[in-house]
Amino acid sequence: MVFVRYDRQVKVIVVNMARRGVPLDQINETIDRSVSPDSLSRWMHIYNNTRDV
């Protein structure tokens, strides 16, 4: 597994899209990145607990 550091702005966009129900493959296509399901899960957990990413 390769660690990829994403800017906060990318995380905010991804979390907001996911909260609206956009599938991860469509999110990745939209932002032209390859965010892993594990990363999204971690960011969603952080968001749900802190309202920040």
trRosetta pair geometry for C-beta under 8 A, 3 or more apart (Angstrom, degrees):
i j d omega theta_ij theta_ji phi_ij phi_ji
4 39 7.7 -39 62 -81 101 151
6 10 4.4 -108 178 80 108 131
6 11 5.5 128 108 -53 121 87
6 14 7.9 0 157 -2 158 141
6 33 7.5 65 -113 -167 118 158
6 35 7.2 19 -71 -100 153 101
6 39 7.4 93 -2 -178 136 141
7 10 4.9 99 60 2 80 100
7 11 7.3 -146 98 -3 45 86
8 11 5.5 -57 -153 37 37 114
8 12 6.3 40 151 -23 70 104
8 53 6.4 145 -152 84 76 106
9 12 5.7 -51 -149 32 31 113
9 13 6.6 31 153 -17 63 104
10 13 5.8 -55 -151 36 32 111
10 14 6.2 30 153 -18 67 109
10 31 6.5 109 -145 -174 93 145
10 33 6.8 67 -161 -28 132 164
10 35 8.0 178 153 -73 112 123
11 14 5.8 -57 -145 39 30 110
11 15 6.1 26 159 -16 67 109
11 43 5.4 -157 -157 -133 102 137
11 53 4.1 175 133 142 124 145
12 15 6.0 -56 -143 39 26 107
12 16 6.2 24 159 -17 63 111
12 53 5.7 -155 -72 19 61 141
13 16 6.0 -61 -147 39 26 109
13 17 6.3 23 157 -16 64 109
13 31 6.2 130 112 -90 136 132
14 17 5.9 -58 -148 38 28 108
14 18 6.2 25 156 -18 65 110
14 27 5.6 84 -133 175 76 136
14 31 6.9 -53 -74 -13 87 159
14 35 5.7 101 -128 -58 149 173
14 40 6.4 -122 156 -109 122 90
14 43 6.6 48 95 95 118 162
15 18 5.7 -56 -144 39 30 111
15 19 6.2 33 156 -22 65 106
15 40 7.9 167 -87 -149 62 73
15 43 5.3 -126 -75 139 107 116
15 44 6.3 166 -128 -86 92 62
15 47 5.1 145 -158 -61 143 155
15 53 5.5 -153 -19 -81 149 131
16 19 5.7 -53 -147 34 30 113
16 20 6.7 24 154 -13 62 106
17 20 5.8 -62 -155 39 33 108
17 22 4.2 -50 169 46 92 137
17 26 8.0 -149 165 101 129 95
17 27 4.8 143 105 -108 143 107
17 30 7.1 177 -121 61 160 151
18 21 7.7 74 -179 -55 33 12
18 22 6.3 -86 -83 58 34 81
18 24 7.1 21 -100 -80 105 73
18 27 6.6 -10 -61 -67 80 152
18 40 6.0 151 -86 -165 155 117
18 44 6.4 -93 111 -82 145 116
19 44 8.0 162 -68 -123 82 98
19 47 7.9 -109 -63 129 122 153
22 26 5.3 -116 178 87 94 120
22 27 5.4 116 117 -63 115 89
22 30 7.7 -15 168 -3 147 146
23 26 4.8 86 65 11 83 105
23 27 7.0 -146 99 -9 41 87
24 27 5.3 -51 -145 35 37 115
24 28 6.2 37 157 -20 68 103
24 35 6.7 -123 -161 85 102 100
24 37 6.1 -72 -71 -90 177 74
24 40 5.8 -104 -107 -32 121 165
25 28 5.8 -50 -148 36 32 112
25 29 6.5 33 152 -19 62 106
26 29 5.6 -52 -147 36 34 113
26 30 6.2 37 153 -22 65 106
27 30 5.7 -58 -150 36 29 112
27 31 6.3 -1 164 5 67 110
27 35 6.7 -43 111 43 117 128
27 40 7.9 109 73 -100 156 134
28 31 6.5 -69 -138 51 25 90
28 32 7.8 84 167 -96 56 6
28 33 5.7 -110 -142 78 71 61
28 34 5.6 49 -149 -107 128 39
28 35 5.8 -149 -88 29 93 81
29 32 7.4 18 -173 -75 28 47
31 35 7.7 34 68 -16 135 115
35 39 5.2 -118 -170 79 84 130
35 40 5.7 91 141 -54 118 94
36 39 4.6 100 56 3 81 100
36 40 7.1 -148 94 -2 45 84
37 40 5.7 -55 -148 39 35 111
37 41 6.1 38 154 -23 67 107
38 41 5.6 -54 -147 36 30 114
38 42 6.3 30 154 -19 64 106
39 42 5.7 -56 -149 36 31 111
39 43 6.2 27 155 -16 66 108
40 43 5.8 -57 -145 40 31 109
40 44 6.1 31 156 -20 66 108
41 44 5.8 -55 -145 36 27 110
41 45 6.4 31 154 -21 63 106
42 45 5.7 -54 -150 34 30 113
42 46 6.5 29 152 -17 64 105
43 46 5.7 -53 -148 38 33 111
43 47 6.1 34 153 -20 66 106
43 53 5.3 13 -158 -144 97 105
44 47 5.5 -52 -144 38 31 113
44 48 6.1 32 156 -20 65 107
45 48 5.9 -54 -145 36 27 110
45 49 6.5 13 159 -8 62 112
46 49 6.1 -70 -150 44 27 103
46 50 5.8 -28 172 27 68 116
46 52 7.1 -66 145 88 99 63
46 53 5.9 96 98 -135 123 45
47 50 6.8 -83 -127 57 19 76
47 51 6.5 44 -170 -118 61 22
47 52 6.8 -155 -113 66 58 19
47 53 5.6 -5 -73 -80 93 76
